[in-house]
Amino acid sequence: MSVLVALGVGAAVPAQVACACSCAEVDTAEALRTASAVFEGDVVSSTQPSTGSSDEPIAYTVAVTRIYKGSLPATVVVRSAASEASCGVELKGHVTVFAHGDNDALNATLCSAPVRLNRAELGEGHTPVAVPSAATVTTPAGRTTPAPTTQPTSTEPLLWGGVALLLGAAALVIWLTRRR
């Protein structure tokens, strides 16, 4: 009987939730020192987990607005585990990211960021440098403007169209003269 009472009491007391992720608390200076890239920006898209595994990576596309550490393009992809149980971090809206890895393989975890962010320790930072595409031209004043959209012209389609028109007209004339 005492075993049943013990089981009943054990079932009535809520159990602690097990969490696989355990991070040492770091301050802003330490998180900045250990990260390979620190930046802020706006999350523009993300992938959805497909397997349901807590460690499945989600890819967040972030439009970078300010860089505090590293050299980054204007848009980066940051990966993080799908669940906090696997130290994943969910990125939404305007975010400050402490990431590890190369620009083409950035990762962020709950353990990457400081417990309390001290923006003063980040410094001023800088904006990402936009790389002009082939469709832009830099003016002498240093402004980037769209390049003229002239397409190279080819007379070949016109030539073949004219040949087809002449052959069609000749066939029509021959058909009309034989019909009489």
Residue pairs with C-beta under 8 A, 6 or more apart in sequence:
19 84
19 85
20 54
20 85
20 86
20 87
21 84
21 85
21 86
21 87
21 109
21 110
21 111
23 87
23 109
23 110
23 111
24 111
25 115
26 34
26 111
26 114
26 115
27 114
27 115
27 116
27 118
27 121
28 114
28 116
28 117
28 118
28 119
28 121
28 122
29 118
29 121
30 114
31 38
31 98
31 112
31 113
31 114
32 38
32 68
32 69
32 98
32 121
32 122
34 100
34 112
35 69
35 70
35 98
35 99
35 100
35 112
36 69
36 70
36 99
36 100
36 101
36 102
36 106
37 67
37 69
37 70
37 72
37 76
37 97
37 98
37 99
37 100
37 101
37 103
37 106
38 67
38 68
38 69
38 70
38 96
38 97
38 98
38 99
38 122
39 62
39 64
39 65
39 66
39 67
39 68
39 69
39 70
39 72
39 76
39 96
39 97
39 99
39 125
40 64
40 65
40 66
40 68
40 94
40 95
40 96
40 97
40 125
41 62
41 63
41 64
41 65
41 66
41 76
41 94
41 95
41 97
42 62
42 63
42 65
42 93
42 94
42 95
43 60
43 61
43 62
43 91
43 92
43 93
43 94
43 95
44 61
44 62
44 63
44 75
45 60
45 61
46 58
46 59
46 60
46 61
46 91
47 58
47 59
48 58
49 56
49 58
49 82
50 56
53 82
54 81
54 82
54 83
54 85
54 86
54 88
55 81
55 82
55 83
55 86
55 88
56 81
56 82
57 79
57 80
57 81
57 82
57 107
58 79
58 80
58 81
58 82
58 88
58 90
59 77
59 78
59 79
60 77
60 78
60 79
60 80
60 91
61 75
61 76
61 77
62 75
62 76
62 77
62 78
62 91
62 95
62 97
63 74
63 75
64 72
64 73
64 74
64 75
64 76
64 128
65 94
65 127
65 128
66 125
66 126
66 127
67 125
67 126
67 127
67 128
68 122
68 123
68 125
70 103
71 103
72 103
72 128
73 103
73 128
73 131
74 128
74 129
74 130
74 131
76 103
76 106
77 104
77 106
78 91
78 97
78 99
78 106
78 107
78 108
79 105
79 106
79 107
79 108
80 88
80 89
80 90
80 91
80 107
80 108
80 109
81 87
81 88
81 109
82 88
84 90
84 110
87 109
87 110
87 111
88 109
88 110
89 108
89 109
89 110
89 112
89 113
91 97
91 108
96 113
96 117
96 122
97 106
97 108
97 112
97 113
98 108
98 112
98 113
98 114
99 106
99 107
99 108
99 112
100 106
100 107
100 108
100 112
101 107
130 144
132 138
132 144
134 147
135 146
135 147
136 144
136 145
136 146
136 147
137 144
137 145
137 146
137 147
137 148
138 144
138 145
139 145
